[in-house]
Every structure is written in C-alpha cells, then in structure tokens.
Amino acid sequence: MEQKKLDRINELYRKSQAEGLTDAEKEEQYILRREYIDSYKRSLVAELENTYIVDEKGNKTKVTRKGKK
C-alpha cells in the first residue's frame, strides 16, 4: 500500500478523534482501511505459501492451510 494512503488513513483517524468526520470522510476511511487489510492479508498469505517447516531430520514440509493436505 502506498505511503500516501497510509498517511491519509492516519489523518482521517486523528480528525475523527478531534472533531469527527463527515459521511464522505467516513466512507473514504472505510475504503482505505479495507484496502489496507486486504493488502496485509495478501502479504501474509504470500509469506505463508513460501514457508516450510524443517524437522529434526532435515526434511522440509510445506505449510498448508488448516484442513488442506
């Protein structure tokens, strides 16, 4: 996510605490937060897809989603 968008999320948060947000600003804040969460999830999934567990014998096992084999 771009730093400009992160700065805007923080700016809207500070404004909401200080004086409140308009309906348009609340909508913008929701959209930006959702985009941030989705970006974070994609990053985490990508990291986990490239993660292996190595046992004491040196065997690598790819990490899979719970319930999937």
N, CA, C and O atoms as a CHARMM CRD file, in Angstrom:
* protein
*
  276
    1    1 MET  N      0.85100  -1.17700   0.00000 PROA 1      0.00000
    2    1 MET  CA     0.00000   0.00000   0.00000 PROA 1      0.00000
    3    1 MET  C      0.89400   1.23600   0.00000 PROA 1      0.00000
    4    1 MET  O      1.93700   1.26600   0.65300 PROA 1      0.00000
    5    2 GLU  N      0.48000   2.22100  -0.72000 PROA 2      0.00000
    6    2 GLU  CA     1.25900   3.45900  -0.85000 PROA 2      0.00000
    7    2 GLU  C      1.30400   4.23000   0.46500 PROA 2      0.00000
    8    2 GLU  O      0.34200   4.23500   1.23200 PROA 2      0.00000
    9    3 GLN  N      2.42800   4.87300   0.70500 PROA 3      0.00000
   10    3 GLN  CA     2.58900   5.66000   1.93300 PROA 3      0.00000
   11    3 GLN  C      1.57400   6.79500   1.99400 PROA 3      0.00000
   12    3 GLN  O      1.10600   7.16900   3.06900 PROA 3      0.00000
   13    4 LYS  N      1.24000   7.33900   0.82500 PROA 4      0.00000
   14    4 LYS  CA     0.26000   8.43200   0.76200 PROA 4      0.00000
   15    4 LYS  C     -1.09500   7.98800   1.33300 PROA 4      0.00000
   16    4 LYS  O     -1.75800   8.74900   2.03800 PROA 4      0.00000
   17    5 LYS  N     -1.49400   6.75800   1.02400 PROA 5      0.00000
   18    5 LYS  CA    -2.77100   6.24800   1.52500 PROA 5      0.00000
   19    5 LYS  C     -2.69400   5.97500   3.02300 PROA 5      0.00000
   20    5 LYS  O     -3.65100   6.24100   3.75100 PROA 5      0.00000
   21    6 LEU  N     -1.56900   5.44700   3.48800 PROA 6      0.00000
   22    6 LEU  CA    -1.39800   5.22100   4.91900 PROA 6      0.00000
   23    6 LEU  C     -1.45500   6.54300   5.68200 PROA 6      0.00000
   24    6 LEU  O     -2.06500   6.62700   6.74800 PROA 6      0.00000
   25    7 ASP  N     -0.81600   7.57000   5.12900 PROA 7      0.00000
   26    7 ASP  CA    -0.86200   8.89000   5.75400 PROA 7      0.00000
   27    7 ASP  C     -2.29200   9.40800   5.82400 PROA 7      0.00000
   28    7 ASP  O     -2.68900  10.02600   6.81200 PROA 7      0.00000
   29    8 ARG  N     -3.06100   9.15500   4.77300 PROA 8      0.00000
   30    8 ARG  CA    -4.46200   9.61500   4.74200 PROA 8      0.00000
   31    8 ARG  C     -5.29600   8.87000   5.78500 PROA 8      0.00000
   32    8 ARG  O     -6.14700   9.47200   6.44000 PROA 8      0.00000
   33    9 ILE  N     -5.05800   7.56300   5.94400 PROA 9      0.00000
   34    9 ILE  CA    -5.76300   6.79500   6.98000 PROA 9      0.00000
   35    9 ILE  C     -5.48800   7.41300   8.34600 PROA 9      0.00000
   36    9 ILE  O     -6.40700   7.61800   9.13900 PROA 9      0.00000
   37   10 ASN  N     -4.22400   7.70600   8.61400 PROA 10     0.00000
   38   10 ASN  CA    -3.84900   8.29600   9.89800 PROA 10     0.00000
   39   10 ASN  C     -4.43900   9.68800  10.08300 PROA 10     0.00000
   40   10 ASN  O     -4.87400  10.05000  11.17700 PROA 10     0.00000
   41   11 GLU  N     -4.44900  10.45000   9.01900 PROA 11     0.00000
   42   11 GLU  CA    -5.01100  11.80400   9.06900 PROA 11     0.00000
   43   11 GLU  C     -6.51300  11.74700   9.39800 PROA 11     0.00000
   44   11 GLU  O     -7.00600  12.51400  10.22600 PROA 11     0.00000
   45   12 LEU  N     -7.22500  10.83000   8.73800 PROA 12     0.00000
   46   12 LEU  CA    -8.65600  10.69700   8.99700 PROA 12     0.00000
   47   12 LEU  C     -8.90800  10.21100  10.42600 PROA 12     0.00000
   48   12 LEU  O     -9.87500  10.63400  11.06100 PROA 12     0.00000
   49   13 TYR  N     -8.05500   9.33700  10.93200 PROA 13     0.00000
   50   13 TYR  CA    -8.21300   8.87000  12.30700 PROA 13     0.00000
   51   13 TYR  C     -8.05200  10.03500  13.28900 PROA 13     0.00000
   52   13 TYR  O     -8.86900  10.21500  14.19200 PROA 13     0.00000
   53   14 ARG  N     -6.99400  10.81800  13.10100 PROA 14     0.00000
   54   14 ARG  CA    -6.76800  11.95500  14.00700 PROA 14     0.00000
   55   14 ARG  C     -7.92800  12.94000  13.94500 PROA 14     0.00000
   56   14 ARG  O     -8.35000  13.47400  14.97100 PROA 14     0.00000
   57   15 LYS  N     -8.44200  13.17900  12.74300 PROA 15     0.00000
   58   15 LYS  CA    -9.56100  14.10800  12.60000 PROA 15     0.00000
   59   15 LYS  C    -10.80900  13.54900  13.27500 PROA 15     0.00000
   60   15 LYS  O    -11.57400  14.29600  13.88500 PROA 15     0.00000
   61   16 SER  N    -11.01800  12.23100  13.16900 PROA 16     0.00000
   62   16 SER  CA   -12.20700  11.62700  13.78200 PROA 16     0.00000
   63   16 SER  C    -12.15300  11.76400  15.30500 PROA 16     0.00000
   64   16 SER  O    -13.18900  11.92900  15.95000 PROA 16     0.00000
   65   17 GLN  N    -10.96300  11.69800  15.87500 PROA 17     0.00000
   66   17 GLN  CA   -10.80800  11.83000  17.31900 PROA 17     0.00000
   67   17 GLN  C    -10.97100  13.28000  17.76500 PROA 17     0.00000
   68   17 GLN  O    -11.50300  13.54800  18.84300 PROA 17     0.00000
   69   18 ALA  N    -10.51200  14.21200  16.93600 PROA 18     0.00000
   70   18 ALA  CA   -10.52500  15.62000  17.30500 PROA 18     0.00000
   71   18 ALA  C    -11.89100  16.28400  17.08500 PROA 18     0.00000
   72   18 ALA  O    -12.40900  16.96000  17.97400 PROA 18     0.00000
   73   19 GLU  N    -12.45900  16.08700  15.91200 PROA 19     0.00000
   74   19 GLU  CA   -13.67100  16.83800  15.58500 PROA 19     0.00000
   75   19 GLU  C    -14.76800  16.03900  14.90700 PROA 19     0.00000
   76   19 GLU  O    -15.87000  16.55300  14.71900 PROA 19     0.00000
   77   20 GLY  N    -14.49900  14.80400  14.53800 PROA 20     0.00000
   78   20 GLY  CA   -15.49700  13.98900  13.85000 PROA 20     0.00000
   79   20 GLY  C    -15.33900  14.06200  12.34500 PROA 20     0.00000
   80   20 GLY  O    -14.68600  14.96100  11.81500 PROA 20     0.00000
   81   21 LEU  N    -15.94400  13.10700  11.67000 PROA 21     0.00000
   82   21 LEU  CA   -15.83800  13.02200  10.21500 PROA 21     0.00000
   83   21 LEU  C    -17.19800  13.23100   9.55900 PROA 21     0.00000
   84   21 LEU  O    -18.24000  12.94100  10.14600 PROA 21     0.00000
   85   22 THR  N    -17.16500  13.73300   8.34200 PROA 22     0.00000
   86   22 THR  CA   -18.38300  13.82200   7.54400 PROA 22     0.00000
   87   22 THR  C    -18.68500  12.41800   7.02400 PROA 22     0.00000
   88   22 THR  O    -17.85900  11.51300   7.13900 PROA 22     0.00000
   89   23 ASP  N    -19.85900  12.24800   6.46000 PROA 23     0.00000
   90   23 ASP  CA   -20.22900  10.93700   5.90600 PROA 23     0.00000
   91   23 ASP  C    -19.28600  10.54200   4.76900 PROA 23     0.00000
   92   23 ASP  O    -18.91900   9.37200   4.65100 PROA 23     0.00000
   93   24 ALA  N    -18.89500  11.49500   3.94000 PROA 24     0.00000
   94   24 ALA  CA   -17.97600  11.20900   2.83100 PROA 24     0.00000
   95   24 ALA  C    -16.60800  10.78200   3.36600 PROA 24     0.00000
   96   24 ALA  O    -15.97900   9.87900   2.81500 PROA 24     0.00000
   97   25 GLU  N    -16.15600  11.42300   4.42300 PROA 25     0.00000
   98   25 GLU  CA   -14.86600  11.07300   5.01000 PROA 25     0.00000
   99   25 GLU  C    -14.92300   9.70100   5.68400 PROA 25     0.00000
  100   25 GLU  O    -13.95400   8.94200   5.63600 PROA 25     0.00000
  101   26 LYS  N    -16.05600   9.38500   6.31100 PROA 26     0.00000
  102   26 LYS  CA   -16.22000   8.06600   6.92000 PROA 26     0.00000
  103   26 LYS  C    -16.15600   6.97200   5.85600 PROA 26     0.00000
  104   26 LYS  O    -15.54200   5.92500   6.06000 PROA 26     0.00000
  105   27 GLU  N    -16.79600   7.22900   4.72700 PROA 27     0.00000
  106   27 GLU  CA   -16.77800   6.27700   3.60900 PROA 27     0.00000
  107   27 GLU  C    -15.35900   6.10800   3.07800 PROA 27     0.00000
  108   27 GLU  O    -14.91700   4.98700   2.82400 PROA 27     0.00000
  109   28 GLU  N    -14.64500   7.22000   2.91000 PROA 28     0.00000
  110   28 GLU  CA   -13.26100   7.17400   2.44600 PROA 28     0.00000
  111   28 GLU  C    -12.39300   6.39100   3.43400 PROA 28     0.00000
  112   28 GLU  O    -11.56100   5.58000   3.02800 PROA 28     0.00000
  113   29 GLN  N    -12.59000   6.63500   4.72200 PROA 29     0.00000
  114   29 GLN  CA   -11.82500   5.94400   5.75700 PROA 29     0.00000
  115   29 GLN  C    -12.09900   4.44000   5.69700 PROA 29     0.00000
  116   29 GLN  O    -11.17100   3.63800   5.80600 PROA 29     0.00000
  117   30 TYR  N    -13.34900   4.05900   5.52700 PROA 30     0.00000
  118   30 TYR  CA   -13.70800   2.64600   5.44300 PROA 30     0.00000
  119   30 TYR  C    -13.03100   1.98300   4.24200 PROA 30     0.00000
  120   30 TYR  O    -12.46900   0.89400   4.35900 PROA 30     0.00000
  121   31 ILE  N    -13.08900   2.64400   3.10000 PROA 31     0.00000
  122   31 ILE  CA   -12.49400   2.08700   1.87400 PROA 31     0.00000
  123   31 ILE  C    -10.98400   1.93300   2.03000 PROA 31     0.00000
  124   31 ILE  O    -10.42500   0.90000   1.66300 PROA 31     0.00000
  125   32 LEU  N    -10.32300   2.95100   2.57200 PROA 32     0.00000
  126   32 LEU  CA    -8.87300   2.88600   2.75100 PROA 32     0.00000
  127   32 LEU  C     -8.48400   1.80100   3.75400 PROA 32     0.00000
  128   32 LEU  O     -7.51600   1.07100   3.53800 PROA 32     0.00000
  129   33 ARG  N     -9.22800   1.69500   4.83900 PROA 33     0.00000
  130   33 ARG  CA    -8.93400   0.65600   5.84000 PROA 33     0.00000
  131   33 ARG  C     -9.12800  -0.73900   5.24600 PROA 33     0.00000
  132   33 ARG  O     -8.32000  -1.63600   5.48400 PROA 33     0.00000
  133   34 ARG  N    -10.19700  -0.91700   4.47500 PROA 34     0.00000
  134   34 ARG  CA   -10.45400  -2.21300   3.84000 PROA 34     0.00000
  135   34 ARG  C     -9.31900  -2.56500   2.88100 PROA 34     0.00000
  136   34 ARG  O     -8.86700  -3.70900   2.83800 PROA 34     0.00000
  137   35 GLU  N     -8.86300  -1.58100   2.11600 PROA 35     0.00000
  138   35 GLU  CA    -7.75300  -1.79600   1.17900 PROA 35     0.00000
  139   35 GLU  C     -6.48600  -2.18700   1.94200 PROA 35     0.00000
  140   35 GLU  O     -5.74000  -3.06500   1.50700 PROA 35     0.00000
  141   36 TYR  N     -6.24800  -1.53300   3.07800 PROA 36     0.00000
  142   36 TYR  CA    -5.07100  -1.84900   3.89700 PROA 36     0.00000
  143   36 TYR  C     -5.15700  -3.27800   4.42900 PROA 36     0.00000
  144   36 TYR  O     -4.18200  -4.02600   4.36000 PROA 36     0.00000
  145   37 ILE  N     -6.30700  -3.65700   4.95400 PROA 37     0.00000
  146   37 ILE  CA    -6.49400  -5.00200   5.49800 PROA 37     0.00000
  147   37 ILE  C     -6.31200  -6.05300   4.40700 PROA 37     0.00000
  148   37 ILE  O     -5.63200  -7.05700   4.62300 PROA 37     0.00000
  149   38 ASP  N     -6.90600  -5.83600   3.24600 PROA 38     0.00000
  150   38 ASP  CA    -6.76600  -6.77900   2.13400 PROA 38     0.00000
  151   38 ASP  C     -5.31600  -6.91200   1.69500 PROA 38     0.00000
  152   38 ASP  O     -4.84900  -8.01300   1.40400 PROA 38     0.00000
  153   39 SER  N     -4.61000  -5.80100   1.64600 PROA 39     0.00000
  154   39 SER  CA    -3.19400  -5.80800   1.27200 PROA 39     0.00000
  155   39 SER  C     -2.38000  -6.59100   2.29100 PROA 39     0.00000
  156   39 SER  O     -1.50300  -7.36900   1.91700 PROA 39     0.00000
  157   40 TYR  N     -2.65900  -6.39300   3.56200 PROA 40     0.00000
  158   40 TYR  CA    -1.95500  -7.09100   4.63200 PROA 40     0.00000
  159   40 TYR  C     -2.20200  -8.59700   4.54700 PROA 40     0.00000
  160   40 TYR  O     -1.27700  -9.39500   4.70100 PROA 40     0.00000
  161   41 LYS  N     -3.45700  -8.97800   4.30100 PROA 41     0.00000
  162   41 LYS  CA    -3.79500 -10.39400   4.18100 PROA 41     0.00000
  163   41 LYS  C     -3.07200 -11.03400   3.00200 PROA 41     0.00000
  164   41 LYS  O     -2.52600 -12.13000   3.13500 PROA 41     0.00000
  165   42 ARG  N     -3.05900 -10.36400   1.84800 PROA 42     0.00000
  166   42 ARG  CA    -2.35800 -10.89800   0.67700 PROA 42     0.00000
  167   42 ARG  C     -0.88500 -11.10300   0.96600 PROA 42     0.00000
  168   42 ARG  O     -0.30100 -12.10900   0.56500 PROA 42     0.00000
  169   43 SER  N     -0.28700 -10.15400   1.66000 PROA 43     0.00000
  170   43 SER  CA     1.12000 -10.25000   2.02000 PROA 43     0.00000
  171   43 SER  C      1.36700 -11.43000   2.95000 PROA 43     0.00000
  172   43 SER  O      2.33700 -12.16600   2.77200 PROA 43     0.00000
  173   44 LEU  N      0.51300 -11.61400   3.92300 PROA 44     0.00000
  174   44 LEU  CA     0.65900 -12.70600   4.87900 PROA 44     0.00000
  175   44 LEU  C      0.48600 -14.05700   4.19100 PROA 44     0.00000
  176   44 LEU  O      1.26100 -14.97900   4.44700 PROA 44     0.00000
  177   45 VAL  N     -0.50400 -14.18800   3.33500 PROA 45     0.00000
  178   45 VAL  CA    -0.73200 -15.43500   2.61100 PROA 45     0.00000
  179   45 VAL  C      0.47100 -15.75400   1.72500 PROA 45     0.00000
  180   45 VAL  O      0.91700 -16.90000   1.67700 PROA 45     0.00000
  181   46 ALA  N      0.99600 -14.75600   1.02800 PROA 46     0.00000
  182   46 ALA  CA     2.16300 -14.97000   0.18000 PROA 46     0.00000
  183   46 ALA  C      3.35800 -15.44100   1.01100 PROA 46     0.00000
  184   46 ALA  O      4.10200 -16.32200   0.58100 PROA 46     0.00000
  185   47 GLU  N      3.54000 -14.86900   2.17600 PROA 47     0.00000
  186   47 GLU  CA     4.63200 -15.27400   3.06600 PROA 47     0.00000
  187   47 GLU  C      4.46000 -16.72200   3.51500 PROA 47     0.00000
  188   47 GLU  O      5.41400 -17.50000   3.50600 PROA 47     0.00000
  189   48 LEU  N      3.25100 -17.07300   3.90400 PROA 48     0.00000
  190   48 LEU  CA     2.99200 -18.43200   4.37500 PROA 48     0.00000
  191   48 LEU  C      3.09800 -19.46700   3.26000 PROA 48     0.00000
  192   48 LEU  O      3.48100 -20.60900   3.51200 PROA 48     0.00000
  193   49 GLU  N      2.76300 -19.08000   2.03300 PROA 49     0.00000
  194   49 GLU  CA     2.87700 -20.00300   0.90200 PROA 49     0.00000
  195   49 GLU  C      4.32700 -20.34500   0.59900 PROA 49     0.00000
  196   49 GLU  O      4.60400 -21.34500  -0.06300 PROA 49     0.00000
  197   50 ASN  N      5.24000 -19.53500   1.07000 PROA 50     0.00000
  198   50 ASN  CA     6.66000 -19.77700   0.85500 PROA 50     0.00000
  199   50 ASN  C      7.36900 -20.19000   2.14300 PROA 50     0.00000
  200   50 ASN  O      8.57800 -20.00000   2.28100 PROA 50     0.00000
  201   51 THR  N      6.61200 -20.75400   3.08300 PROA 51     0.00000
  202   51 THR  CA     7.16900 -21.15800   4.37000 PROA 51     0.00000
  203   51 THR  C      7.20400 -22.68200   4.46300 PROA 51     0.00000
  204   51 THR  O      6.25600 -23.37200   4.09100 PROA 51     0.00000
  205   52 TYR  N      8.31300 -23.17400   4.96500 PROA 52     0.00000
  206   52 TYR  CA     8.48500 -24.61300   5.15000 PROA 52     0.00000
  207   52 TYR  C      8.85800 -24.88300   6.60200 PROA 52     0.00000
  208   52 TYR  O      9.51300 -24.06600   7.25000 PROA 52     0.00000
  209   53 ILE  N      8.43600 -26.03200   7.09800 PROA 53     0.00000
  210   53 ILE  CA     8.83000 -26.48500   8.43200 PROA 53     0.00000
  211   53 ILE  C      9.89500 -27.55200   8.23000 PROA 53     0.00000
  212   53 ILE  O      9.71100 -28.48100   7.44400 PROA 53     0.00000
  213   54 VAL  N     11.00300 -27.41800   8.93600 PROA 54     0.00000
  214   54 VAL  CA    12.09300 -28.37900   8.83400 PROA 54     0.00000
  215   54 VAL  C     12.11400 -29.19400  10.12800 PROA 54     0.00000
  216   54 VAL  O     12.24000 -28.63700  11.21900 PROA 54     0.00000
  217   55 ASP  N     11.99000 -30.52600   9.99500 PROA 55     0.00000
  218   55 ASP  CA    12.01500 -31.37500  11.18700 PROA 55     0.00000
  219   55 ASP  C     13.46000 -31.66800  11.60300 PROA 55     0.00000
  220   55 ASP  O     14.40800 -31.21400  10.96100 PROA 55     0.00000
  221   56 GLU  N     13.60800 -32.42900  12.68100 PROA 56     0.00000
  222   56 GLU  CA    14.94600 -32.69800  13.21400 PROA 56     0.00000
  223   56 GLU  C     15.82700 -33.50600  12.25900 PROA 56     0.00000
  224   56 GLU  O     17.05100 -33.49300  12.39600 PROA 56     0.00000
  225   57 LYS  N     15.22900 -34.20500  11.30100 PROA 57     0.00000
  226   57 LYS  CA    15.99500 -34.97500  10.31400 PROA 57     0.00000
  227   57 LYS  C     16.37200 -34.13100   9.09600 PROA 57     0.00000
  228   57 LYS  O     17.08800 -34.59900   8.21200 PROA 57     0.00000
  229   58 GLY  N     15.89800 -32.91200   9.05300 PROA 58     0.00000
  230   58 GLY  CA    16.20400 -32.02500   7.93800 PROA 58     0.00000
  231   58 GLY  C     15.19000 -32.07800   6.80500 PROA 58     0.00000
  232   58 GLY  O     15.40400 -31.47100   5.75500 PROA 58     0.00000
  233   59 ASN  N     14.08700 -32.79800   7.00300 PROA 59     0.00000
  234   59 ASN  CA    13.04600 -32.89300   5.97900 PROA 59     0.00000
  235   59 ASN  C     12.20400 -31.62500   5.97400 PROA 59     0.00000
  236   59 ASN  O     11.76400 -31.14600   7.01900 PROA 59     0.00000
  237   60 LYS  N     11.99100 -31.09300   4.77700 PROA 60     0.00000
  238   60 LYS  CA    11.16900 -29.88600   4.64400 PROA 60     0.00000
  239   60 LYS  C      9.73000 -30.27500   4.34700 PROA 60     0.00000
  240   60 LYS  O      9.47200 -31.15500   3.52600 PROA 60     0.00000
  241   61 THR  N      8.79400 -29.61100   5.02100 PROA 61     0.00000
  242   61 THR  CA     7.37200 -29.80600   4.78300 PROA 61     0.00000
  243   61 THR  C      6.75100 -28.43800   4.54700 PROA 61     0.00000
  244   61 THR  O      6.87900 -27.52700   5.36400 PROA 61     0.00000
  245   62 LYS  N      6.07500 -28.31600   3.41000 PROA 62     0.00000
  246   62 LYS  CA     5.43500 -27.03900   3.08200 PROA 62     0.00000
  247   62 LYS  C      4.26000 -26.79700   4.01900 PROA 62     0.00000
  248   62 LYS  O      3.49800 -27.72100   4.30300 PROA 62     0.00000
  249   63 VAL  N      4.10700 -25.59100   4.49300 PROA 63     0.00000
  250   63 VAL  CA     2.98600 -25.21100   5.34700 PROA 63     0.00000
  251   63 VAL  C      1.73900 -25.17300   4.47100 PROA 63     0.00000
  252   63 VAL  O      1.74300 -24.57700   3.39400 PROA 63     0.00000
  253   64 THR  N      0.65900 -25.82200   4.94800 PROA 64     0.00000
  254   64 THR  CA    -0.60300 -25.82000   4.19800 PROA 64     0.00000
  255   64 THR  C     -1.69100 -25.21800   5.06400 PROA 64     0.00000
  256   64 THR  O     -1.55000 -25.11200   6.28200 PROA 64     0.00000
  257   65 ARG  N     -2.76900 -24.83000   4.42300 PROA 65     0.00000
  258   65 ARG  CA    -3.90500 -24.30400   5.17300 PROA 65     0.00000
  259   65 ARG  C     -4.51600 -25.41000   6.01400 PROA 65     0.00000
  260   65 ARG  O     -4.50300 -26.58000   5.63100 PROA 65     0.00000
  261   66 LYS  N     -5.04100 -25.03400   7.14100 PROA 66     0.00000
  262   66 LYS  CA    -5.66500 -25.99300   8.02800 PROA 66     0.00000
  263   66 LYS  C     -6.80300 -26.68500   7.29100 PROA 66     0.00000
  264   66 LYS  O     -7.64700 -26.02800   6.68000 PROA 66     0.00000
  265   67 GLY  N     -6.82300 -28.00400   7.35100 PROA 67     0.00000
  266   67 GLY  CA    -7.86400 -28.75500   6.66700 PROA 67     0.00000
  267   67 GLY  C     -7.48200 -29.16900   5.25800 PROA 67     0.00000
  268   67 GLY  O     -8.12400 -30.04800   4.68300 PROA 67     0.00000
  269   68 LYS  N     -6.44600 -28.55400   4.68300 PROA 68     0.00000
  270   68 LYS  CA    -5.97200 -28.91000   3.34200 PROA 68     0.00000
  271   68 LYS  C     -4.72100 -29.75700   3.46800 PROA 68     0.00000
  272   68 LYS  O     -3.89200 -29.52600   4.34900 PROA 68     0.00000
  273   69 LYS  N     -4.58600 -30.72200   2.60100 PROA 69     0.00000
  274   69 LYS  CA    -3.35400 -31.53900   2.59200 PROA 69     0.00000
  275   69 LYS  C     -2.87500 -31.75700   1.20600 PROA 69     0.00000
  276   69 LYS  O     -1.85600 -32.41700   1.00100 PROA 69     0.00000
